[in-house]
Amino acid sequence: MACNSSSCNSNCYKNDNVEQSLHSPRPTDRSSSYTSSNGQQNLCVKCKTNQPISATSGGRGGGGDDTRFCGDCFRSNLYGKFRLAVTSHAMVTPSDNVLVAFSGGPASRVLLQFVNEMQRRAQKNFDASKDRSLPVFGIGVAFIDESAVYPVPSEKFDEGIREMKLVVSNLALPTKKLHVVPIENIYTSDSIDGKDKLAKILNAVTDPTGKEDLLLHLRTLALQKIASENGYSRLVLGSCMSRIACHVLTETVKGKGYSLSADIQYVDARWDIPVVLPLRDCTAQELNLLCRLDGLKNLQLLNSPPPSINSLVSSFVSLLQEDNPSRECTIVRTAGKLTPFHFNRIPEINDSNVPLATRRRQKRYNLKPVESISSESFCPICNSPLNVTDLLSLSSPKNSTSSRFHATCCSSCRFQILPKDVSLMEHFYSSLPQQLVARAKNDRNFSLLREQIQDCLLSDNEDES
């Protein structure tokens, strides 16, 4: 939701030195005034000079408070939200090499523009500095090809990839590398074998919501694999406020309230490569409007999944948003009051090879939450932290490897993803990517070790005393 003068989270009303240009095409909105239908002059609420978007677009534009800004101020305001999220949560440091997950939709399209703009400004400052103590972070772009799951005509797909390469090549120097990786590569370099295993594991899931969720988890694994193999230190996702609002409701419906706070924070460092969400304070409505203003073409290469709980909740939230433009913000802010986990922050840098200025900058912004939850075990499928009820199943003896894997999963994955039939479970387990199997074994070993030293551990009350 766009901010206003009384509740501004991006300092757009406090900092008049923010650069207005993002070096992209824009409409002409330099008229000195606009007279509304009631005869009163209507000007941008920030610069008090230009016409608001509602005047230049001939209508309400994006709707809500967004249309009270002119094009330049709206751009500056949205980029300010992005930049504030990055700096306040130490998402990107000068020594980082970040991988931007790109789907071609409005959110990832704007995300790529903003990350590129932040790098361009950092490069400009680096060239102007004398000591050059802060290097400029690197950028890579990753697209996960899911056509093996949701087939797309080859002509349409090839054309989309060409346009995607053109978008990446037109970004400011230095050159960004584009990784186009089929999702079946999470198994092996042999695409045929990977496609067969992927088809087996997805066909074993009968629930549409479970199948969509499993594909999302596999996509995350694919992105993590790309980042790890190519030396990236951050994975940047375009999850915006609208998507997070839907996630809050869907996870609640699926009974994952305990782990909900882990997924909705700005930073998620439970993965090997920390995941950051710099667009968390931006709505889909704002991102769509910016794409229209700047002529950013959307490249939707993948077909939509079949109806599920996720799509039903998304439609429900869209209806709520039409009725009241602040509903998405209210949902996310309410869920944001949940206690975060200990991994919802970027780990501090202690490497002596990292410039001192970088470490000081991270120490300044990377504030540790007053309270946080510590989790020692995670679901091998969705990587959600497990609560006490889930952990009880880890200590019970199991007869087979697949049944032990079943026990290490969270209740939601057991209900919606894992097969109920024992014979089908063996088949499902044999088709799993090695990363998920290894994760389950690690958690199982940890649980066994904890049982062995249980008598030596202090309870929370004993620790406090």
Solvent accessible surface area in square Angstrom, and as a share of the most:
residue,aa,sasa,rsa
1,M,68,0.30
2,A,2,0.01
3,C,9,0.05
4,N,38,0.20
5,S,86,0.55
6,S,105,0.68
7,S,63,0.41
8,C,20,0.12
9,N,107,0.55
10,S,8,0.05
11,N,60,0.31
12,C,3,0.02
13,Y,63,0.24
14,K,152,0.64
15,N,48,0.25
16,D,121,0.63
17,N,137,0.70
18,V,13,0.07
19,E,74,0.33
20,Q,71,0.32
21,S,43,0.28
22,L,17,0.08
23,H,120,0.53
24,S,19,0.12
25,P,100,0.63
26,R,79,0.29
27,P,54,0.34
28,T,121,0.71
29,D,9,0.05
30,R,159,0.58
31,S,51,0.33
32,S,83,0.54
33,S,35,0.22
34,Y,70,0.27
35,T,81,0.47
36,S,30,0.19
37,S,126,0.81
38,N,110,0.56
39,G,56,0.54
40,Q,120,0.54
41,Q,129,0.57
42,N,53,0.27
43,L,51,0.25
44,C,0,0.00
45,V,36,0.21
46,K,36,0.15
47,C,46,0.28
48,K,129,0.55
49,T,73,0.43
50,N,7,0.04
51,Q,31,0.14
52,P,0,0.00
53,I,2,0.01
54,S,27,0.17
55,A,18,0.14
56,T,53,0.31
57,S,65,0.42
58,G,74,0.72
59,G,36,0.34
60,R,159,0.58
61,G,34,0.33
62,G,8,0.07
63,G,12,0.11
64,G,22,0.22
65,D,44,0.23
66,D,4,0.02
67,T,9,0.05
68,R,96,0.35
69,F,0,0.00
70,C,0,0.00
71,G,2,0.02
72,D,6,0.03
73,C,6,0.03
74,F,0,0.00
75,R,1,0.00
76,S,4,0.02
77,N,0,0.00
78,L,0,0.00
79,Y,2,0.01
80,G,5,0.05
81,K,10,0.04
82,F,1,0.00
83,R,75,0.28
84,L,58,0.29
85,A,4,0.03
86,V,5,0.03
87,T,31,0.18
88,S,39,0.25
89,H,62,0.28
90,A,8,0.06
91,M,0,0.00
92,V,19,0.11
93,T,4,0.02
94,P,11,0.07
95,S,54,0.35
96,D,12,0.06
97,N,49,0.25
98,V,0,0.00
99,L,0,0.00
100,V,0,0.00
101,A,16,0.12
102,F,5,0.02
103,S,59,0.38
104,G,0,0.00
105,G,6,0.06
106,P,27,0.17
107,A,25,0.20
108,S,8,0.05
109,R,20,0.07
110,V,0,0.00
111,L,0,0.00
112,L,0,0.00
113,Q,33,0.15
114,F,1,0.00
115,V,4,0.02
116,N,14,0.07
117,E,4,0.02
118,M,26,0.12
119,Q,3,0.01
120,R,49,0.18
121,R,27,0.10
122,A,30,0.23
123,Q,52,0.23
124,K,122,0.52
125,N,102,0.53
126,F,49,0.20
127,D,78,0.40
128,A,85,0.66
129,S,41,0.27
130,K,207,0.88
131,D,112,0.58
132,R,121,0.44
133,S,53,0.34
134,L,66,0.33
135,P,50,0.31
136,V,35,0.20
137,F,11,0.04
138,G,24,0.23
139,I,14,0.07
140,G,0,0.00
141,V,0,0.00
142,A,1,0.01
143,F,2,0.01
144,I,10,0.05
145,D,17,0.09
146,E,6,0.02
147,S,32,0.21
148,A,46,0.35
149,V,30,0.17
150,Y,34,0.13
151,P,101,0.64
152,V,19,0.11
153,P,83,0.52
154,S,71,0.46
155,E,128,0.57
156,K,102,0.43
157,F,31,0.13
158,D,69,0.36
159,E,76,0.34
160,G,5,0.05
161,I,21,0.11
162,R,141,0.51
163,E,39,0.18
164,M,0,0.00
165,K,112,0.47
166,L,108,0.54
167,V,21,0.12
168,V,7,0.04
169,S,75,0.48
170,N,111,0.57
171,L,21,0.10
172,A,35,0.27
173,L,139,0.69
174,P,64,0.40
175,T,114,0.66
176,K,9,0.04
177,K,125,0.53
178,L,35,0.17
179,H,16,0.07
180,V,54,0.31
181,V,30,0.17
182,P,39,0.25
183,I,0,0.00
184,E,6,0.02
185,N,41,0.21
186,I,5,0.03
187,Y,35,0.13
188,T,43,0.25
189,S,112,0.72
190,D,74,0.38
191,S,48,0.31
192,I,130,0.66
193,D,54,0.28
194,G,0,0.00
195,K,99,0.42
196,D,73,0.38
197,K,72,0.30
198,L,4,0.02
199,A,47,0.36
200,K,94,0.40
201,I,0,0.00
202,L,10,0.05
203,N,110,0.56
204,A,21,0.17
205,V,3,0.02
206,T,130,0.76
207,D,49,0.26
208,P,66,0.42
209,T,5,0.03
210,G,0,0.00
211,K,59,0.25
212,E,38,0.17
213,D,17,0.09
214,L,0,0.00
215,L,4,0.02
216,L,64,0.32
217,H,30,0.13
218,L,0,0.00
219,R,67,0.24
220,T,25,0.15
221,L,11,0.05
222,A,3,0.02
223,L,10,0.05
224,Q,16,0.07
225,K,60,0.25
226,I,7,0.04
227,A,0,0.00
228,S,71,0.46
229,E,120,0.54
230,N,62,0.32
231,G,56,0.54
232,Y,17,0.06
233,S,36,0.24
234,R,16,0.06
235,L,1,0.00
236,V,3,0.02
237,L,42,0.21
238,G,13,0.12
239,S,15,0.10
240,C,8,0.05
241,M,12,0.05
242,S,12,0.08
243,R,131,0.48
244,I,7,0.03
245,A,0,0.00
246,C,22,0.13
247,H,50,0.22
248,V,12,0.07
249,L,47,0.23
250,T,7,0.04
251,E,12,0.05
252,T,81,0.47
253,V,96,0.55
254,K,27,0.11
255,G,56,0.54
256,K,20,0.09
257,G,43,0.42
258,Y,83,0.31
259,S,6,0.04
260,L,10,0.05
261,S,4,0.02
262,A,1,0.00
263,D,41,0.21
264,I,0,0.00
265,Q,29,0.13
266,Y,38,0.14
267,V,4,0.03
268,D,17,0.09
269,A,19,0.15
270,R,38,0.14
271,W,41,0.14
272,D,135,0.70
273,I,21,0.11
274,P,17,0.10
275,V,9,0.05
276,V,1,0.00
277,L,16,0.08
278,P,2,0.01
279,L,0,0.00
280,R,22,0.08
281,D,30,0.16
282,C,0,0.00
283,T,1,0.01
284,A,36,0.28
285,Q,66,0.29
286,E,0,0.00
287,L,1,0.01
288,N,55,0.28
289,L,4,0.02
290,L,3,0.01
291,C,6,0.04
292,R,146,0.53
293,L,23,0.11
294,D,4,0.02
295,G,61,0.59
296,L,16,0.08
297,K,123,0.52
298,N,63,0.32
299,L,7,0.04
300,Q,107,0.48
301,L,7,0.04
302,L,51,0.25
303,N,68,0.35
304,S,99,0.64
305,P,54,0.34
306,P,66,0.41
307,P,117,0.73
308,S,16,0.10
309,I,53,0.27
310,N,28,0.15
311,S,46,0.30
312,L,127,0.63
313,V,15,0.09
314,S,48,0.31
315,S,64,0.41
316,F,103,0.43
317,V,2,0.01
318,S,56,0.36
319,L,116,0.58
320,L,41,0.20
321,Q,24,0.11
322,E,141,0.63
323,D,109,0.56
324,N,54,0.28
325,P,63,0.40
326,S,36,0.23
327,R,77,0.28
328,E,13,0.06
329,C,16,0.10
330,T,74,0.43
331,I,29,0.15
332,V,3,0.02
333,R,167,0.61
334,T,82,0.48
335,A,8,0.06
336,G,33,0.31
337,K,170,0.72
338,L,74,0.37
339,T,49,0.28
340,P,27,0.17
341,F,0,0.00
342,H,82,0.37
343,F,11,0.05
344,N,15,0.08
345,R,44,0.16
346,I,1,0.00
347,P,77,0.49
348,E,94,0.42
349,I,36,0.18
350,N,132,0.68
351,D,71,0.37
352,S,93,0.60
353,N,133,0.68
354,V,22,0.12
355,P,41,0.26
356,L,92,0.46
357,A,37,0.29
358,T,0,0.00
359,R,72,0.26
360,R,157,0.57
361,R,94,0.34
362,Q,4,0.02
363,K,154,0.65
364,R,168,0.61
365,Y,59,0.22
366,N,11,0.05
367,L,138,0.69
368,K,142,0.60
369,P,41,0.26
370,V,153,0.88
371,E,119,0.54
372,S,44,0.29
373,I,55,0.28
374,S,82,0.53
375,S,10,0.06
376,E,87,0.39
377,S,3,0.02
378,F,37,0.15
379,C,0,0.00
380,P,0,0.00
381,I,3,0.01
382,C,11,0.07
383,N,9,0.05
384,S,5,0.03
385,P,4,0.02
386,L,6,0.03
387,N,46,0.23
388,V,111,0.64
389,T,99,0.58
390,D,10,0.05
391,L,64,0.32
392,L,121,0.60
393,S,28,0.18
394,L,2,0.01
395,S,60,0.39
396,S,39,0.25
397,P,125,0.78
398,K,65,0.28
399,N,159,0.81
400,S,36,0.23
401,T,58,0.34
402,S,1,0.01
403,S,37,0.24
404,R,86,0.31
405,F,4,0.02
406,H,59,0.26
407,A,5,0.04
408,T,2,0.01
409,C,0,0.00
410,C,8,0.05
411,S,57,0.37
412,S,11,0.07
413,C,3,0.02
414,R,53,0.19
415,F,149,0.62
416,Q,18,0.08
417,I,5,0.03
418,L,3,0.02
419,P,11,0.07
420,K,144,0.61
421,D,71,0.37
422,V,116,0.67
423,S,77,0.50
424,L,96,0.48
425,M,9,0.04
426,E,76,0.34
427,H,86,0.38
428,F,1,0.00
429,Y,33,0.13
430,S,80,0.52
431,S,4,0.03
432,L,12,0.06
433,P,1,0.01
434,Q,123,0.55
435,Q,60,0.27
436,L,1,0.00
437,V,14,0.08
438,A,40,0.31
439,R,43,0.16
440,A,7,0.05
441,K,107,0.45
442,N,100,0.51
443,D,12,0.06
444,R,37,0.14
445,N,91,0.47
446,F,75,0.31
447,S,11,0.07
448,L,68,0.34
449,L,95,0.47
450,R,91,0.33
451,E,79,0.35
452,Q,143,0.64
453,I,71,0.36
454,Q,93,0.41
455,D,144,0.75
456,C,110,0.66
457,L,63,0.31
458,L,125,0.62
459,S,57,0.37
460,D,115,0.60
461,N,120,0.61
462,E,96,0.43
463,D,103,0.53
464,E,145,0.65
465,S,128,0.82
